[in-house]
Amino acid sequence: MKKTSKHRPPEQKARAPQRPEREGQKARRSHQTGREGLFINNWSALEEYLRSRPTALQKIFHAARETKRLQQLLADHGVALACEVDQEMETGFAAQVTVQYKDEEQLLREAATRSEDLIIACDHVTDTRNLGAIARTAAFFGLSTLLMPKDRQAPITSATLGTAQGAFATVSPTEVTNLGRTLLALKDCGYWIAAADMVGTPVDHMPTRYEKLVLVLGAEDKGVSTQILSKSDFKLSIPSYGGKLESLNVSVAAGILIHALRAFSASGKILPQG
């Protein structure tokens, strides 16, 4: 089911190649190296970056005992990268990475050309690890865009990257000044907006299939805000089948909803309304 409406020119917002520092998202010192920046220290995450986005890797600080393993890993992927032994490390490594953001103009330009897509939007998710888990889930299911507001939103930190396990090698975050306005612009590009909400339509009883959809996930304590709910086309919930707890962690809910939407899209079936 496609949605068409009069085209609304996207907000023209330029962003410098290097993301500027601002309150709440200034460079932090890594607990692994004592150096400022974003770091990963998981081998599987490092392999994902080497495979999917090696240009995001800046330098690797490592224990002397990891030299041979790192050299072999870099050679296997054909990547030349500066490595430095850190005498304070007894084992392991810390690879400095940059997160490559997609600006809003680029997001809308790409969205207008797609015939089928699923975008995840965070409406002020406040926990950095939840943000990383959502990105990891999005990457697992083949999604490429994570939309989030600039303010009152968990920043991407080394803890986020640790939980994401290499997800940001394939998922590009897009920060926007006004999430509601961006959602309206995506509507102009043919997207439907679905908000995760406890009183929404059960996701396994969706009445139809949507080729272009934005799934909005809300803050851990408040859910999707009233302002964003007012801009959504419909609400989706996860049936508990008699469970006693009222809600799920936002990253767990993201996994269930994305899987259900992906399965529904793949089946092409119209599920009965219940």
N, C-alpha and C positions, 0 to 999 in steps of 0.2 A: 504494500500500500504506500503510494507516494504522495507527498504533500507539496503543493506548489503555492507560491504566493508572490506578490510583487517584490522584486529584488530590492534589498536595502543595502546601500553601499557600506562595506565594512569600515569599522573605525580605523583610521590611518594612524598607526602608532609605530614609530621607528624605535628600534632598540639597538644600543651599541653592541658591537661584537662581544665585548667583555661585560658580563653582568655587573652592574654597579652595586657597591655595598650599600646596605641600608639597615636601619634599626631592626634587630631581630634576625637578620640574615647576613651579618658580617662574617668574614672568614673566622673559623674557629680553630683552635689548636687541637690537633689529634691527640687522643690519649695514647695512641700507639707510637708516635714519633716525637711529640712535643712541637711539631711544626704546624704552621697554619695551612688550611686547605681541607679538601675532601679526600678521604682515603678508603680503600678496601683492603681487607686482609684475608680474604677467603679464596682458595685456589679455584673453585668452580666459577666464582664471579670474575676472577682474572681471566680465565679461559674464555668466558663469554665476551668480555671486552676485546680480547685478542681476536676472537672470531668475527664479531659483529661491528665493533667500533674501536679499532686500535688507536685511532687518532685522539681519542679521549684520554688515553694514558699519558701521563707526563713524565713520571720517574718512579722507580721502585727502590725503596729502602729495605734492606733485608739482612737477616742473620748470615754470617759467613758460611754456615753449614748448608744454606739454601742456594748457594751460587750455582752449583752444577745443575740443579733442578730448574732454576729460572733460565739459565742459558739454553738448556735443551727445549724448554717450553717456548721461548721466544723464537728459537730456530725452527721449531715445528710449524709455527704460524708465519714465519718469514717476516718478523717484526724486529726492527732495531730500536732499542729503548735504553735510555740511561739507567744504570743500576748502581747503587752505592751501598756498601756494607755499613750497617749500623752496629757499632761495637756493643751497644746496650741491648741489642736483641739477641736472645739466646736461640730462638727459633722463629720461623715464620717470616713474614714480610709485611710491608705497608705500601701499596701502590697508590700514588697520587693521581686522581682523575678529575676531569672537568665534566660537568653535566651540560649537555648541549640542549639549550632551550629552543623551542619553536615559537616565534612571535605570533601575535594574534592575526596580523595581516596574512601571514603565510598559512596559518590554520584555516582561515576562512576561504582563502584562494583554493586550497586543496579540497576543502569540504564541498565547494560548489561544483567540482568536477567529478566527484565520486558518485557512483550509482548505488553503492551499498557500503555501510560503515557503522561501526559502533564506537562511540567515544565515551570515556569515563570522565565525569566531572566531580570534583570534591567541593562541597559547600562548607568550607571552614573546618576540615578535619584537623584536629589539634595535636595529635600524637605523631611524632616523627616516625616511629616504627610502624604504626598503622599505615602511614603514607607509603612506606617502603613495601609493606605486605600487599597493599592495593596495586602498586606498580608491578610487583612480582606476578600477581594473579593476571593482570592485564597482559603482561608479556607472555605468560604461559598460553593464554588463549589467542595470541596473535594480534592483539591490539597495539596500536602505535602511538596513541595520543592520550595524555593525562592532563585535563584542564583543571586549573585551580586559581583562586583569587590571590592577589599579592598580599593582602592584609588579613590579619586574624586567621592565618593558615599556617600549619606546621611547615617549617622550612625543610629543605633537603639538606641533611647533615650526614656525617659519616655513619651515624647509627641508622639513618634511613637507607643508605647504600648497603650497609651490612645486612639488613633485613631483606632488601630488594634482591640480593644475590645475583647481581649482574643485569637486573631488569632494565636499568636506564641505558644499557647498551643498545636496546631496541625500542624503548619507549621514550618519546620526547615530551617533557612537560611543557605546558604553555601557561604562563601566568598572565592574568588579565586584571585590569583595574576594577571592572564592574562585571561580575559573573552574570547577572541577570541580563544585562545589555548584550553580552556575548551569546547567551542562549537565544535571545530574540534574533540575532544576526544569523545563527545557525538554523533557526526556523526558516529564515529567508532562503537558506541554501537547501531546503527540503528535508530538514531533520525534524523528528518528533522528539519531545522532551519527556522523559519518564523519571519521576522522582521516587526513590526508595522510601516507603512510608508504611508504618505498621497497619494502617487501615486501608491500604490500597488493594487493588485487584490482585489476587494470588497469581504469581508469575506463571504457574502451570495451568492457568485458566485464561491466558490472554486471548482475546477474541479474534485477533488477526496478526499478521506478520508485518513488521515495519522494516523496510530496506535500510533506512537511515535513522539512527536512534542515538540520543544522548542519555546515558544513565547517570543520574545525579545522586551522589551519596552524601549524607549529611554529617554534621558534627556528632562526636561520640555521645554527648550528653543531651543535645537538643534535637538531633535529626536535621532534616532539611528545613531551612528557614521558611517562614511564612511568605516572605518576598519571593523566594525561588519557587515555592509551591504554586504561587499565583501565576507564574509564567510557564508552568508545566502543563503538558497536554493530558497526562494521566499519572496515577500513582501505582506503584507495584509493591507487593508485599511478599514475604516468604511464609507459607503455611507451616505451622508448628505441629500439626497432626496430634494435638492433645498435649503437647509439651507444657511444662509448668513455667518456664522462664518466658518473660515477655519480649525480650529482644536479644539480638546477637551483636557481637563485636563487629564494627563496621567493615573490617577487612574480611572477616568470615562471610558476612552478608554479601560483600562484593563478589566473592568467589562463587557463591550459590547462584546469585542473580546472573552473573556473566555466563556461567555454564548453562543455565536454563535458557537464556536468550540465544546463545550459540546453538544449543541443541534444537531449539524451536526453529531457528533460521535454517539450519541444515536439513530438517525434516520437511520444511515447506508445508506443513500441515496446519489446518485451522483447528485449534483445540476447542472443545465444547465449553460454553460458559456454565459455571456452577453456582 
